[in-house]
Amino acid sequence: MYKLLAKLNKLLLPSFTKQGLDISKAKKWQMAIIGYRAYVTKRALGN
């Protein structure tokens, strides 16, 4: 299930790394997306 979510995230959610976002200047909604993507990626790699 998490592998599917990870693929959907890659297609639908923005990549802040490619945009050159500075984490210290990220807005709350950007931090929420970063945290969500990290959680899903960690779970997808763990299974």
N, CA, C and O atoms as a GROMACS GRO file, in nm:
protein
  188
    1MET      N    1   0.082  -0.119   0.000
    1MET     CA    2   0.000   0.000   0.000
    1MET      C    3   0.087   0.127   0.000
    1MET      O    4   0.058   0.223  -0.071
    2TYR      N    5   0.194   0.126   0.079
    2TYR     CA    6   0.279   0.245   0.087
    2TYR      C    7   0.358   0.267  -0.041
    2TYR      O    8   0.390   0.381  -0.076
    3LYS      N    9   0.390   0.160  -0.111
    3LYS     CA   10   0.460   0.176  -0.239
    3LYS      C   11   0.371   0.248  -0.340
    3LYS      O   12   0.419   0.333  -0.416
    4LEU      N   13   0.244   0.216  -0.340
    4LEU     CA   14   0.148   0.285  -0.428
    4LEU      C   15   0.135   0.432  -0.389
    4LEU      O   16   0.134   0.520  -0.475
    5LEU      N   17   0.126   0.457  -0.259
    5LEU     CA   18   0.119   0.596  -0.212
    5LEU      C   19   0.244   0.674  -0.250
    5LEU      O   20   0.235   0.791  -0.288
    6ALA      N   21   0.359   0.612  -0.241
    6ALA     CA   22   0.485   0.679  -0.276
    6ALA      C   23   0.486   0.716  -0.424
    6ALA      O   24   0.533   0.824  -0.460
    7LYS      N   25   0.436   0.628  -0.509
    7LYS     CA   26   0.431   0.659  -0.652
    7LYS      C   27   0.333   0.772  -0.681
    7LYS      O   28   0.360   0.859  -0.764
    8LEU      N   29   0.218   0.771  -0.612
    8LEU     CA   30   0.121   0.879  -0.630
    8LEU      C   31   0.178   1.012  -0.581
    8LEU      O   32   0.157   1.116  -0.643
    9ASN      N   33   0.250   1.009  -0.469
    9ASN     CA   34   0.312   1.130  -0.417
    9ASN      C   35   0.409   1.189  -0.518
    9ASN      O   36   0.414   1.310  -0.539
   10LYS      N   37   0.486   1.102  -0.581
   10LYS     CA   38   0.585   1.149  -0.677
   10LYS      C   39   0.517   1.218  -0.796
   10LYS      O   40   0.568   1.316  -0.850
   11LEU      N   41   0.401   1.166  -0.835
   11LEU     CA   42   0.330   1.224  -0.948
   11LEU      C   43   0.252   1.351  -0.912
   11LEU      O   44   0.247   1.445  -0.990
   12LEU      N   45   0.192   1.352  -0.794
   12LEU     CA   46   0.096   1.458  -0.761
   12LEU      C   47   0.152   1.571  -0.676
   12LEU      O   48   0.115   1.687  -0.695
   13LEU      N   49   0.240   1.540  -0.584
   13LEU     CA   50   0.288   1.643  -0.491
   13LEU      C   51   0.415   1.709  -0.545
   13LEU      O   52   0.494   1.646  -0.616
   14PRO      N   53   0.434   1.836  -0.512
   14PRO     CA   54   0.552   1.908  -0.561
   14PRO      C   55   0.679   1.857  -0.494
   14PRO      O   56   0.677   1.814  -0.378
   15SER      N   57   0.789   1.864  -0.568
   15SER     CA   58   0.920   1.828  -0.513
   15SER      C   59   0.991   1.957  -0.474
   15SER      O   60   1.033   2.035  -0.558
   16PHE      N   61   1.004   1.976  -0.344
   16PHE     CA   62   1.067   2.099  -0.295
   16PHE      C   63   1.217   2.095  -0.312
   16PHE      O   64   1.282   2.200  -0.314
   17THR      N   65   1.274   1.977  -0.324
   17THR     CA   66   1.419   1.966  -0.347
   17THR      C   67   1.454   2.023  -0.483
   17THR      O   68   1.552   2.096  -0.497
   18LYS      N   69   1.376   1.989  -0.583
   18LYS     CA   70   1.402   2.041  -0.718
   18LYS      C   71   1.381   2.191  -0.725
   18LYS      O   72   1.443   2.259  -0.807
   19GLN      N   73   1.293   2.243  -0.640
   19GLN     CA   74   1.266   2.387  -0.639
   19GLN      C   75   1.371   2.464  -0.559
   19GLN      O   76   1.373   2.587  -0.562
   20GLY      N   77   1.457   2.393  -0.487
   20GLY     CA   78   1.561   2.458  -0.408
   20GLY      C   79   1.508   2.524  -0.283
   20GLY      O   80   1.561   2.627  -0.240
   21LEU      N   81   1.405   2.466  -0.222
   21LEU     CA   82   1.345   2.523  -0.103
   21LEU      C   83   1.439   2.510   0.017
   21LEU      O   84   1.495   2.403   0.041
   22ASP      N   85   1.456   2.619   0.090
   22ASP     CA   86   1.533   2.618   0.214
   22ASP      C   87   1.439   2.574   0.326
   22ASP      O   88   1.338   2.640   0.351
   23ILE      N   89   1.471   2.464   0.393
   23ILE     CA   90   1.384   2.407   0.495
   23ILE      C   91   1.356   2.507   0.607
   23ILE      O   92   1.246   2.510   0.661
   24SER      N   93   1.454   2.588   0.642
   24SER     CA   94   1.435   2.683   0.752
   24SER      C   95   1.335   2.793   0.716
   24SER      O   96   1.281   2.859   0.804
   25LYS      N   97   1.311   2.814   0.587
   25LYS     CA   98   1.217   2.917   0.543
   25LYS      C   99   1.086   2.859   0.490
   25LYS      O  100   1.004   2.932   0.436
   26ALA      N  101   1.067   2.729   0.507
   26ALA     CA  102   0.946   2.663   0.455
   26ALA      C  103   0.824   2.703   0.538
   26ALA      O  104   0.833   2.723   0.659
   27LYS      N  105   0.713   2.712   0.471
   27LYS     CA  106   0.586   2.742   0.537
   27LYS      C  107   0.533   2.615   0.602
   27LYS      O  108   0.583   2.506   0.575
   28LYS      N  109   0.433   2.632   0.687
   28LYS     CA  110   0.380   2.516   0.760
   28LYS      C  111   0.322   2.411   0.666
   28LYS      O  112   0.340   2.292   0.689
   29TRP      N  113   0.254   2.452   0.561
   29TRP     CA  114   0.195   2.354   0.469
   29TRP      C  115   0.304   2.281   0.392
   29TRP      O  116   0.288   2.163   0.358
   30GLN      N  117   0.414   2.349   0.363
   30GLN     CA  118   0.525   2.285   0.295
   30GLN      C  119   0.593   2.183   0.387
   30GLN      O  120   0.631   2.075   0.342
   31MET      N  121   0.607   2.218   0.514
   31MET     CA  122   0.666   2.125   0.610
   31MET      C  123   0.576   2.004   0.629
   31MET      O  124   0.626   1.892   0.647
   32ALA      N  125   0.445   2.023   0.625
   32ALA     CA  126   0.351   1.910   0.637
   32ALA      C  127   0.367   1.815   0.519
   32ALA      O  128   0.367   1.693   0.538
   33ILE      N  129   0.381   1.868   0.399
   33ILE     CA  130   0.399   1.784   0.281
   33ILE      C  131   0.533   1.711   0.288
   33ILE      O  132   0.540   1.593   0.255
   34ILE      N  133   0.638   1.780   0.330
   34ILE     CA  134   0.769   1.717   0.343
   34ILE      C  135   0.763   1.602   0.444
   34ILE      O  136   0.816   1.494   0.418
   35GLY      N  137   0.700   1.626   0.557
   35GLY     CA  138   0.688   1.522   0.659
   35GLY      C  139   0.606   1.404   0.611
   35GLY      O  140   0.641   1.289   0.637
   36TYR      N  141   0.497   1.431   0.542
   36TYR     CA  142   0.412   1.325   0.489
   36TYR      C  143   0.487   1.240   0.387
   36TYR      O  144   0.481   1.117   0.390
   37ARG      N  145   0.558   1.307   0.296
   37ARG     CA  146   0.633   1.234   0.194
   37ARG      C  147   0.744   1.150   0.258
   37ARG      O  148   0.769   1.038   0.215
   38ALA      N  149   0.810   1.204   0.358
   38ALA     CA  150   0.916   1.129   0.427
   38ALA      C  151   0.858   1.007   0.498
   38ALA      O  152   0.917   0.899   0.493
   39TYR      N  153   0.745   1.022   0.563
   39TYR     CA  154   0.681   0.910   0.632
   39TYR      C  155   0.642   0.800   0.535
   39TYR      O  156   0.670   0.682   0.559
   40VAL      N  157   0.578   0.837   0.424
   40VAL     CA  158   0.534   0.738   0.326
   40VAL      C  159   0.655   0.669   0.262
   40VAL      O  160   0.654   0.548   0.242
   41THR      N  161   0.759   0.745   0.230
   41THR     CA  162   0.878   0.686   0.170
   41THR      C  163   0.946   0.588   0.265
   41THR      O  164   0.987   0.480   0.225
   42LYS      N  165   0.956   0.627   0.392
   42LYS     CA  166   1.017   0.539   0.492
   42LYS      C  167   0.938   0.409   0.504
   42LYS      O  168   0.997   0.301   0.511
   43ARG      N  169   0.807   0.418   0.508
   43ARG     CA  170   0.724   0.300   0.520
   43ARG      C  171   0.731   0.213   0.393
   43ARG      O  172   0.730   0.090   0.402
   44ALA      N  173   0.739   0.277   0.277
   44ALA     CA  174   0.746   0.202   0.151
   44ALA      C  175   0.877   0.126   0.140
   44ALA      O  176   0.880   0.015   0.089
   45LEU      N  177   0.985   0.185   0.188
   45LEU     CA  178   1.116   0.118   0.181
   45LEU      C  179   1.129   0.010   0.287
   45LEU      O  180   1.206  -0.085   0.270
   46GLY      N  181   1.055   0.023   0.395
   46GLY     CA  182   1.063  -0.073   0.504
   46GLY      C  183   0.990  -0.203   0.475
   46GLY      O  184   1.020  -0.305   0.537
   47ASN      N  185   0.896  -0.202   0.384
   47ASN     CA  186   0.817  -0.324   0.354
   47ASN      C  187   0.880  -0.406   0.248
   47ASN      O  188   0.826  -0.511   0.212
   0.00000   0.00000   0.00000
